[in-house]
Amino acid sequence: MNTKTILTAGILGLFAFPMYPWGQKGHDTTAFIAENHLTPITKALCEELLDGKSIVYYANWLDNASHTPEYAYTKTWHYKNIDAGVAFEDAPLLPTGDVVRAIEEQVKILQDRDATREQKQLALKIVVHLLGDIHQPMHIGHASDLGGNRWSVKYFGKDSNIHSVWDSSLPESAHKWSYTEWQQQIDRLNDEQEDFVVAGGTPAKWAKETFNICTEVYNRTPEDSKISYDYVAGWAPFVETQFLKGGLRLADVLNSIFDSQYKPKNSFIKK
């Protein structure tokens, strides 16, 4: 796969080429970037639906909820596993759902005038979380190694796995920032660049972008790799890009749903 193809998942070449979920920091960052791009109407309606709390408050909620009996049905909604050698379009569909279909279904609930407040509240919490998950490369990892959880590596001399590295270790090694500092440092695109990130997007397209990055991660990180400073330096720009894409796309999704005056930039939410 050439550099140009991978950078389709980037932002106008801004980041030169030299991810279970993001950790808490990643989800909070994605949600906070989105919050900074919500229209006043969207922000107010989301907070009303969340009983006065922000979308950042619930950014990590689904990770815990999926492990409770009440919400166990959402466990497979965090990812879409595709084994090596299988094209994205040919991946078998889990009967219990995946991150692509879950986003599509929850968006429909948020748009459904007949859905109850409780149904919409739950759907909003889920969408906020899954827009982070769909941009974590190892969420489109191999089923055979549980999305990289069984892909052993050494991270600065300690036993780990490639999923855990991309989940939290790599972002934290790249920058010791709070989620507000992440937003302040990477959320700096102009309008044209933001449009490039968001325009024409669908959950399937976002997942395929992430799949392409994930394939490259596997190729460049053989099992038992010894990961150190050069790996962090080489891949940190992709972490930044994925956080930013997730946040901008989440904002567009929520604005498209909640603000009647907003013109959707994505291509799957119809008004």
Secondary structure, DSSP 4 states (H G I P E B T S, - for coil): --HHHHHTTSSTT-S--------HHHHHHHHHHHHTT--HHHHHHHHHHTTT--TTTTTTHHHHHTTSGGGGGGGGGG-----TT--GGGPPPPTT--HHHHHHHHHHHHH-TTS-HHHHHHHHHHHHHHHHHTTSGGGG--TTTTTTTT-EEEETTEEEEHHHIIIIIHHHHH----HHHHHHHH----HHHHHHHHTT--HHHHHHHHHHHHHHHHHHS-TT-EE-HHHHHHHHHHHHHHHHHHHHHHHHHHHHHH-TT----SSS---
